[in-house]
Structures are given as structure tokens and as C-alpha cells.
Amino acid sequence: MTTIEIGFVAEQKTLRFLQKNGLRKITQNFRTRFGEIDLVMQDKQSLVFVEVRLRRNRFHGQGFETISPAKQRRLIQTAQIYLMRHQQFKRFPCRFDVVSLDHEDKITWIKNAFQVQC
């Protein structure tokens, strides 16, 4: 499989996992010039921007460890654009979650992985 296909499979596994945990899919793969948000979900009255990370090798640490401050800034900028384009969610509280899959498909879900005011 290509890297794109592997990423798609990881996102689909994450989507099913989050849906089983009560979240509802709003958008998948929202792209801007700043970057991409893998999943936009709704958790009750909160809007959740989800970054999916996959590590196929246990020797390089967990996927969630790769969310640098620069990556956080790009995610925040992309989320701000999403909110400007989708005014119906403007009043929703929002959060940024990271879902990490490891080489054995173990899922680690970090809610509120980093803090920001939306």
C-alpha cells in the first residue's frame, strides 16, 4: 500500500472508533494552504478537530509525540478557516484531539491534546 492508502485506512479506523464513542462525523480531510485537518467531529455541543497519527515502527515513539508547536499552529490556523467557512459552528466550543495508532493498531485518544480559544 502507498503512504496515502495507509493514511486513509488509519483515518477510517479512527473514524469508526470515534463514532463508537459517540462522536458524529462532520467533515473529513479539510484542506487549506496552511494544512489539513483529518477529521472534524461533533461531540455533543462541541466541535472537535482531530489529528490522526500512525506509527508503523515502535522504535520511533508514539504518533502523538510528533505534534510540534509548529504543527499545532497550522492546525489552529486551519480550524479558524474552517470556522469562518462554516458559520453554523461559530458558537460551538471546540477542542483539538489527537488519535494515535501504533504498529499493532492500538488506539490512543488524547482529548484536548492542546489548548486554544476558538
DOKOLFI-854161 format. One record per residue: residue in one letter; x, y negated, z of N, C-alpha, C in turn. Coordinates in steps of 0.02 Angstrom, whole numbers, padded with zeros to 5 digits, always signed. Atoms other than C-alpha are relative to their C-alpha. Layout:
N
AXYZXYZXYZ...
//
This chain:
118
M+00042+00060+00000+00000+00000+00000+00044-00062+00000T-00035+00063+00000+00054-00178-00031-00010-00036+00067T+00006+00040-00061+00077-00305+00109-00070-00031+00005I+00067+00030+00001-00086-00389+00057-00052+00052+00019E+00048-00054-00016-00180-00224+00064+00004+00020+00074I-00009-00018-00071-00106-00182+00234-00031-00054+00045G+00031+00055-00037-00157-00354+00298-00075+00002-00002F+00073-00004+00006-00333-00332+00232-00028+00055+00044V+00022-00056-00042-00350-00163+00320+00003-00021+00073A-00006+00023-00069-00288-00241+00483-00057-00049+00017E+00055+00048-00012-00415-00383+00466-00067+00036+00005Q+00063-00038-00003-00556-00259+00433-00007+00037+00066K+00002-00034-00064-00510-00157+00587-00014-00049+00056T+00012+00053-00050-00505-00317+00689-00071-00023-00002L+00069+00023+00008-00672-00374+00620-00048+00050+00032R+00044-00051-00030-00755-00209+00668+00006+00000+00076F-00012+00001-00072-00676-00216+00841-00035-00059+00032L+00032+00060-00029-00736-00394+00873-00076+00004-00004Q+00072-00008+00006-00910-00355+00808-00027+00048+00053K+00020-00047-00053-00920-00206+00927+00001-00033+00069N-00004+00036-00063-00876-00328+01065-00045-00062+00001G+00052+00051-00003-01021-00443+01023+00011-00064-00039L-00011+00060+00040-00945-00572+00907-00032+00009-00069R+00032-00001+00066-01026-00618+00742+00046-00035-00050K-00043+00029+00052-00928-00650+00582-00034-00059-00032I+00023+00059+00036-00946-00823+00508+00036-00005-00067T-00041+00008+00061-00802-00832+00382+00062+00044+00006Q-00062-00038+00001-00653-00728+00331+00047-00033-00050N-00053+00028+00042-00489-00795+00258-00016-00070-00024F+00009+00071+00016-00523-00982+00265+00068-00030-00013R-00066+00026+00020-00379-01065+00171-00002-00075-00012T-00011+00070+00016-00315-01243+00164+00074-00007-00018R-00071+00011+00015-00149-01321+00116+00044+00009+00061F-00038-00009-00062-00097-01305+00299+00010+00073+00017G-00005-00071-00016-00128-01119+00309-00067+00034-00005E+00060-00042+00005-00260-00987+00333-00021+00022+00070I+00028-00031-00060-00374-00931+00472-00030+00066-00022D+00021-00067+00021-00402-00744+00461-00074+00011+00009L+00070-00010-00014-00572-00739+00543-00028-00059+00039V+00037+00048-00040-00697-00867+00605-00061+00038+00025M+00053-00040-00031-00817-00785+00727-00041-00044+00047Q+00041+00034-00051-00957-00839+00843-00008+00047+00059D+00008-00036-00063-00957-00782+01024-00049-00039+00043K+00055+00038-00031-01123-00838+01097-00002-00069-00031Q+00002+00068+00028-01114-01027+01078+00070-00029-00012S-00069+00023+00013-00925-01036+01048+00021+00022-00070L-00030-00016+00064-00835-01040+00883+00071+00026+00014V-00064-00033-00015-00683-00925+00883+00041+00006-00064F-00047-00006+00056-00536-00944+00764+00048+00056+00018V-00038-00060-00015-00447-00777+00755+00059+00008-00046E-00060-00016+00037-00269-00744+00702+00014+00074+00010V-00013-00073-00003-00235-00560+00661+00075+00010-00013R-00071-00017+00007-00058-00494+00684+00010+00075+00001L-00013-00072+00005+00007-00323+00636+00075+00011+00006R-00070-00021-00006+00170-00242+00689+00002+00074-00017R-00006-00071+00020+00214-00081+00600+00060+00033+00033N-00060-00027-00031+00375-00060+00698+00002-00022+00073R+00002+00016-00071+00379-00052+00888+00063-00035+00025F-00063+00029-00021+00558-00116+00895+00003-00076-00009H+00000+00073+00011+00511-00293+00842-00050-00036+00044G+00046+00032-00046+00392-00329+00985-00072+00002-00024Q+00071+00002+00015+00207-00364+00982-00015-00057-00049G+00019+00050+00049+00120-00462+00844-00017-00067+00031F+00020+00062-00031+00051-00590+00965+00060-00042+00022E-00060+00036-00020+00229-00637+01012+00027-00044-00057T-00026+00037+00058+00254-00711+00838-00038-00065-00013I+00038+00062+00010+00133-00857+00859+00041-00058+00028S-00044+00055-00021+00257-01000+00866-00040-00065+00009P+00034+00065-00004+00213-01180+00912-00016-00029-00069A+00014+00024+00068+00226-01223+00726-00060+00036-00030K+00058-00038+00024+00103-01084+00683-00063-00024+00035Q+00057+00026-00037-00013-01147+00819-00024-00066-00030R+00018+00064+00031-00009-01322+00743-00035+00009-00067R+00032-00013+00066-00051-01253+00570-00071+00028+00010L+00066-00027-00014-00196-01153+00642-00048-00055+00024I+00042+00055-00025-00261-01307+00733-00020-00046-00057Q+00016+00043+00057-00250-01414+00576-00051+00033-00046T+00047-00036+00043-00340-01281+00475-00068+00003+00032A+00064-00002-00035-00475-01265+00608-00034-00068-00002Q+00030+00067+00004-00501-01454+00608-00031-00012-00068I+00028+00006+00067-00528-01449+00420-00064+00042-00005Y+00060-00043+00001-00649-01304+00442-00059-00036+00033L+00054+00034-00036-00749-01405+00568-00025-00061-00039M+00022+00056+00041-00752-01557+00453-00044+00023-00058R+00038-00026+00057-00819-01450+00310-00064+00036+00021H+00058-00037-00025-00944-01356+00419-00028-00036+00061Q+00026+00045-00052-01032-01491+00518-00047+00035+00050Q+00046-00034-00045-01157-01367+00591+00035+00028+00062F-00038-00027-00057-01018-01305+00708+00036-00054+00039K-00039+00055-00030-00952-01476+00757-00009-00005+00076R+00014+00007-00072-01034-01473+00930+00017+00064+00040F-00016-00063-00034-00982-01294+00969+00067-00006+00036P-00067-00007-00029-00843-01268+01095+00037+00052-00041C-00038-00048+00040-00703-01175+01008+00061+00025+00039R-00061-00029-00029-00557-01065+01053+00039+00035-00055F-00045-00035+00046-00410-00981+00969+00019+00066+00032D-00017-00067-00024-00392-00793+00993+00051+00031-00047V-00047-00039+00040-00254-00679+00934-00016+00073+00011V+00009-00072-00004-00284-00497+00894+00061+00032-00032S-00062-00032+00022-00129-00391+00879-00011+00075-00006L+00002-00072+00010-00123-00216+00806+00071+00026-00003D-00068-00027+00002+00029-00107+00834+00003+00059-00048H-00012-00054+00047+00101+00037+00736-00045+00061+00012E+00046-00055-00016-00021+00157+00822-00073-00022-00002D+00066+00030+00005-00173+00046+00787-00030-00018+00068K+00023+00026-00065-00184-00005+00970-00015-00074-00009I+00021+00070+00007-00278-00170+00977+00009-00036+00066T-00006+00044-00058-00230-00308+01097-00035-00065-00019W+00039+00060+00014-00355-00451+01103+00015-00052+00053I-00016+00054-00046-00297-00613+01181-00048-00057-00013K+00047+00055+00005-00440-00733+01209+00035-00064+00024N-00031+00064-00018-00391-00917+01220+00076+00007+00001A-00072-00012+00005-00216-00873+01162+00039-00065+00009F-00029+00066-00014-00176-01059+01164-00056-00050+00004Q+00053+00049-00015-00273-01211+01220+00004-00060-00048V+00005+00060+00041-00333-01355+01113-00072-00026+00006Q+00066+00030+00002-00479-01477+01111-00023-00003-00073C+00027+00004+00068-00586-01455+00955-00047-00058-00006
//
